[in-house]
Amino acid sequence: MDSLSSILTWLYSALPEPYSGDLVALVSFTIASCALALRFWKPPHPGSHWVAIYTIVSAIAQARGWAANAYQPGKKAVMVPSDVPRVEVAAKLGVHPDDTRPGKPPKV
C-alpha cells in the first residue's frame, strides 16, 4: 500500500492544479455513477455476455465485502434470521461456514 500511496501522491503533484481537480471529480463521478447503475441493474444470467461488463461495473463501484449485492451472477442469496448461528446455516447449505460470508468467493 505504501508504493501505491507514493505513486498516487506523485501523480497528483505532477498534474497541473486544474487537471488534478478535474481528475478527482471525474473519478468520483465514475464511481458514483457505477454504484447508481448497479443499484438498478438486475444481475445478468451466468451464461450471458453481460456478466463481464457487470463484473467491471461492480468493481468500479467498489461493491465488495458487505457492500456486495445479494444477487450476483451464478450465486444465490439466502436470507436467514440474524440470530441463526452461521454453522447451522452452513450445515443446511452443505458448505463451510466461512463460505456464508457476503462477498467471499466459495472454495472450489
One Martini backbone bead per residue (centre of mass of N, CA, C, O) as a GRO file, in nm:
protein
  108
    1MET     BB    1   0.054   0.065  -0.015
    2ASP     BB    2   0.293   0.258  -0.019
    3SER     BB    3   0.345   0.271  -0.328
    4LEU     BB    4   0.064   0.370  -0.407
    5SER     BB    5   0.074   0.636  -0.252
    6SER     BB    6   0.327   0.751  -0.395
    7ILE     BB    7   0.211   0.745  -0.681
    8LEU     BB    8  -0.039   0.925  -0.627
    9THR     BB    9   0.120   1.167  -0.523
   10TRP     BB   10   0.287   1.212  -0.776
   11LEU     BB   11   0.053   1.242  -0.977
   12TYR     BB   12  -0.087   1.481  -0.836
   13SER     BB   13   0.174   1.672  -0.851
   14ALA     BB   14   0.223   1.652  -1.173
   15LEU     BB   15  -0.032   1.787  -1.206
   16PRO     BB   16  -0.209   2.029  -1.277
   17GLU     BB   17  -0.441   2.175  -1.086
   18PRO     BB   18  -0.696   2.160  -1.273
   19TYR     BB   19  -0.660   1.855  -1.350
   20SER     BB   20  -0.669   1.723  -1.069
   21GLY     BB   21  -0.957   1.811  -1.002
   22ASP     BB   22  -1.088   1.676  -1.250
   23LEU     BB   23  -0.994   1.389  -1.187
   24VAL     BB   24  -1.137   1.356  -0.915
   25ALA     BB   25  -1.422   1.415  -1.024
   26LEU     BB   26  -1.430   1.187  -1.237
   27VAL     BB   27  -1.383   0.948  -1.048
   28SER     BB   28  -1.622   1.003  -0.860
   29PHE     BB   29  -1.841   0.991  -1.080
   30THR     BB   30  -1.785   0.701  -1.173
   31ILE     BB   31  -1.840   0.556  -0.907
   32ALA     BB   32  -2.129   0.668  -0.862
   33SER     BB   33  -2.251   0.566  -1.132
   34CYS     BB   34  -2.198   0.265  -1.085
   35ALA     BB   35  -2.359   0.242  -0.822
   36LEU     BB   36  -2.629   0.330  -0.948
   37ALA     BB   37  -2.647   0.114  -1.168
   38LEU     BB   38  -2.631  -0.130  -0.969
   39ARG     BB   39  -2.898  -0.071  -0.817
   40PHE     BB   40  -3.084  -0.124  -1.104
   41TRP     BB   41  -2.922  -0.378  -1.192
   42LYS     BB   42  -2.980  -0.677  -1.301
   43PRO     BB   43  -2.844  -0.962  -1.289
   44PRO     BB   44  -2.709  -1.164  -1.496
   45HIS     BB   45  -2.679  -1.434  -1.652
   46PRO     BB   46  -2.415  -1.650  -1.632
   47GLY     BB   47  -2.414  -1.688  -1.972
   48SER     BB   48  -2.374  -1.404  -2.027
   49HIS     BB   49  -2.212  -1.124  -2.176
   50TRP     BB   50  -2.270  -0.920  -1.921
   51VAL     BB   51  -2.088  -1.021  -1.687
   52ALA     BB   52  -1.829  -0.861  -1.740
   53ILE     BB   53  -1.954  -0.579  -1.715
   54TYR     BB   54  -2.075  -0.618  -1.434
   55THR     BB   55  -1.801  -0.670  -1.295
   56ILE     BB   56  -1.672  -0.397  -1.364
   57VAL     BB   57  -1.887  -0.213  -1.237
   58SER     BB   58  -1.859  -0.338  -0.956
   59ALA     BB   59  -1.561  -0.261  -0.916
   60ILE     BB   60  -1.593   0.047  -0.951
   61ALA     BB   61  -1.819   0.058  -0.715
   62GLN     BB   62  -1.707  -0.112  -0.473
   63ALA     BB   63  -1.870  -0.405  -0.462
   64ARG     BB   64  -1.773  -0.536  -0.158
   65GLY     BB   65  -1.845  -0.737   0.072
   66TRP     BB   66  -2.094  -0.569   0.237
   67ALA     BB   67  -2.154  -0.414  -0.056
   68ALA     BB   68  -2.258  -0.649  -0.185
   69ASN     BB   69  -2.463  -0.808  -0.371
   70ALA     BB   70  -2.689  -1.057  -0.327
   71TYR     BB   71  -2.717  -1.059  -0.639
   72GLN     BB   72  -2.538  -1.283  -0.850
   73PRO     BB   73  -2.373  -1.431  -1.081
   74GLY     BB   74  -2.409  -1.770  -0.989
   75LYS     BB   75  -2.578  -1.686  -0.730
   76LYS     BB   76  -2.723  -1.720  -0.404
   77ALA     BB   77  -2.963  -1.588  -0.191
   78VAL     BB   78  -2.977  -1.617   0.170
   79MET     BB   79  -3.234  -1.568   0.400
   80VAL     BB   80  -3.167  -1.516   0.746
   81PRO     BB   81  -3.168  -1.497   1.055
   82SER     BB   82  -2.943  -1.344   1.278
   83ASP     BB   83  -2.977  -1.573   1.516
   84VAL     BB   84  -2.855  -1.772   1.331
   85PRO     BB   85  -2.615  -1.983   1.306
   86ARG     BB   86  -2.366  -2.024   1.077
   87VAL     BB   87  -2.332  -2.334   1.107
   88GLU     BB   88  -2.627  -2.409   1.049
   89VAL     BB   89  -2.645  -2.290   0.765
   90ALA     BB   90  -2.405  -2.447   0.643
   91ALA     BB   91  -2.527  -2.729   0.690
   92LYS     BB   92  -2.780  -2.688   0.509
   93LEU     BB   93  -2.594  -2.610   0.248
   94GLY     BB   94  -2.309  -2.766   0.242
   95VAL     BB   95  -2.095  -2.567   0.378
   96HIS     BB   96  -1.868  -2.364   0.478
   97PRO     BB   97  -1.887  -2.110   0.706
   98ASP     BB   98  -1.702  -1.907   0.535
   99ASP     BB   99  -1.906  -1.919   0.273
  100THR     BB  100  -2.137  -1.718   0.424
  101ARG     BB  101  -1.995  -1.470   0.340
  102PRO     BB  102  -2.000  -1.176   0.205
  103GLY     BB  103  -1.809  -1.166  -0.097
  104LYS     BB  104  -1.712  -1.460  -0.078
  105PRO     BB  105  -1.561  -1.693  -0.239
  106PRO     BB  106  -1.594  -2.002  -0.312
  107LYS     BB  107  -1.480  -2.312  -0.260
  108VAL     BB  108  -1.337  -2.561  -0.501
   0.00000   0.00000   0.00000
